[in-house]
Amino acid sequence: MDSSVYVFVEDLRGEGVERVLDRISGYGVRGLTVGAAHHASRDVTPHGLSRLTIRHDGAHFAAPHDLFARLRPVPGYLDALDGLRQACTERGLKLHGWTVFLRNLTLGEQHPDVTVRDCFGDRGSLTDLCPAHPDVREYAVALARAVARLGMDSVVAEALHFRPLKPQRSFVPLGPMDAYLFGLCFCDYCMARAADLGVNAEVARDECARIVGGVLDGDPPAQGEVTRAALTAYAGPEVVAYARARSETVTTLVSEVASAVAEEGSRLVFIDSTGAVKGYTDGLPTPGLAAHDAWQLGVDLVALGDLVPAFGVLAYARDAARVADDVGAYLRSVGKDREVRAVLRPGYPDSDSTDRLVAKARGAKAAGASAVDFYAYGLVPHPVLDRIPTALGETP
């Protein structure tokens, strides 16, 4: 089956392209998924040039001037991908361009008007560019074209949808539904799109502000998981209708990006981050399957199944049965003829042994995954990466 390893440009710069590719080729994978455009982070990197790596928002290539207008990629290591295409070809490896689209604090600070705005009118999530804003949509299409033009076999799209609220600190016990309402965007463009679909956006905004404001003033938080039925009972039908309207924003944007990538001779792999939202911290995702909860980020997998050739499932779970269930649910949503790639973490916190990783790769394959990818080279020790050949060997 197809496979790849996710790699950061800092890995290539620190260890050298030849050394990294030789090691990855030895794992028996068929491709490399490189972070062509990534977001800022601070990561423990056990075999990196630095054991604590600071990453900045950046596109790691020279962006064509003719593609971009108001929003332009933040320059990263502009020579980081030089020679990588040829080096992969020499080893028989496919090259995929991992691209983070709408998560970018640098652009958000430079242009706060393109970021999401909550029900109180605040722009407190400058990391999150709003997919309804025309300038953001133009930027996303241009960025996709730029990465595809690097000769990528595919453009792997991360953060091409809404993101949940993620405060660094909160000493108010927000329940899951309160946090969801607090994270909805009510910028002018989101409200106009909802109104065009027949939603009373003002009522939805006011109801969210009333509920969340009450919790911030000391009301008890809502209990239970976010479902459409629970949300209807808690916040009313207009809020649920507003949440549904977000899927039109995301679907049309992804369609434009997929078409642009195809025009450049590549293909789009769409990653829905719901799997990470549910299980990133501990590998113990909340009960609802990721495919069933993707609507919370504005992701309509059924609609996207007609528009996108391939999907990445962030199968961040310790349990092999859960991995299989997530993959199966995605395939039922996007269609059996779509390519579904299961993204596994080979070590902590999901996999405590080679046997567990093997079981998860087997489960993904049995559920219908056509590829297994491994995240991520620079974040885990070499002995953990050495589990990959066995996992692939057990999933022919």
Salt bridges, closest charged atoms under 4 A:
ASP2 OD2 - LYS94 NZ 3.64
ASP2 OD2 - ARG341 NH1 2.95
GLU10 OE1 - ARG55 NH1 2.83
GLU15 OE2 - HIS47 ND1 2.72
GLU18 OE1 - ARG91 NH2 2.36
ASP22 OD1 - ARG91 NE 2.88
ASP43 OD2 - ARG55 NE 2.57
ASP79 OD1 - ARG13 NH1 3.81
ASP113 OD1 - ARG70 NH2 2.64
ASP113 OD2 - HIS133 NE2 3.64
ASP128 OD1 - ARG163 NH1 2.43
ASP135 OD2 - ARG70 NH1 2.80
ASP153 OD2 - ARG85 NH1 3.13
ASP188 OD1 - ARG117 NH2 2.78
ASP206 OD1 - ARG205 NE 3.51
GLU207 OE2 - ARG210 NH2 2.53
GLU248 OE1 - ARG193 NH1 2.86
GLU256 OE2 - ARG137 NH2 3.30
GLU263 OE1 - ARG145 NH2 2.42
GLU264 OE2 - ARG145 NH1 2.86
GLU264 OE1 - ARG149 NE 3.13
ASP293 OD2 - LYS278 NZ 2.78
ASP326 OD2 - ARG322 NE 3.02
ASP337 OD2 - ARG338 NH2 3.45
GLU339 OE1 - ARG267 NH1 3.29
GLU339 OE1 - ARG341 NH1 3.55
ASP350 OD2 - ARG345 NE 2.62
ASP352 OD1 - ARG356 NE 2.86
ASP373 OD2 - ARG341 NE 2.79
GLU394 OE1 - ARG362 NH2 2.80
